[in-house]
């Protein structure tokens, strides 16, 4: 790696800080979506178990 000027290092540092902020924001978004999907799955699973088949409801 060649020696870089202070200005180049400052630009790279600014870019890396911006990229880190973007990735942290993406991580938060994904974590929130994961939580929403988990809640939805639990809600759907609870609904499925709450609707147990009724043996008298089959038209017999």
C-alpha positions as CSV (number, residue, x, y, z in Angstrom):
1,X,0.0,0.0,0.0
2,X,1.5,3.3,-1.1
3,X,1.8,6.2,1.3
4,X,-1.3,8.3,1.1
5,X,-1.7,12.0,1.8
6,X,-3.5,13.3,4.8
7,X,-6.3,14.5,2.5
8,X,-6.8,11.1,1.0
9,X,-6.9,9.5,4.4
10,X,-9.4,12.1,5.6
11,X,-11.6,11.4,2.6
12,X,-11.4,7.7,3.1
13,X,-12.2,8.1,6.8
14,X,-15.2,10.2,6.0
15,X,-16.4,7.6,3.5
16,X,-15.9,4.8,6.0
17,X,-17.8,6.7,8.7
18,X,-20.7,7.3,6.3
19,X,-20.7,3.7,5.2
20,X,-20.7,2.5,8.8
21,X,-23.7,4.7,9.5
22,X,-25.6,3.3,6.5
23,X,-24.8,-0.2,7.5
24,X,-25.9,0.4,11.1
25,X,-29.2,1.9,9.8
26,X,-29.7,-1.1,7.6
27,X,-29.0,-3.4,10.5
28,X,-31.7,-1.6,12.6
29,X,-34.2,-1.9,9.8
30,X,-33.6,-5.6,9.3
31,X,-33.8,-6.2,13.1
32,X,-37.1,-4.3,13.2
33,X,-38.4,-6.3,10.3
34,X,-37.3,-9.5,11.9
35,X,-39.2,-8.6,15.0
36,X,-42.3,-7.8,13.0
37,X,-42.1,-11.1,11.2
38,X,-41.6,-13.0,14.4
39,X,-44.7,-11.4,15.9
40,X,-46.7,-12.2,12.8
41,X,-45.6,-15.8,12.8
42,X,-46.5,-16.1,16.5
43,X,-49.9,-14.5,15.9
44,X,-50.6,-16.8,13.0
45,X,-49.4,-19.9,14.9
46,X,-51.6,-18.9,17.9
47,X,-54.6,-18.5,15.6
48,X,-54.0,-21.9,14.0
49,X,-53.9,-23.6,17.5
50,X,-56.9,-21.6,18.7
51,X,-59.0,-23.0,15.8
52,X,-58.8,-26.7,16.8
53,X,-61.1,-28.8,14.6
54,X,-64.5,-29.3,16.0
55,X,-65.6,-33.0,15.6
56,X,-69.3,-31.9,15.5
57,X,-68.7,-29.3,12.9
58,X,-68.2,-31.6,9.9
59,X,-71.9,-31.9,9.1
60,X,-72.5,-35.2,10.6
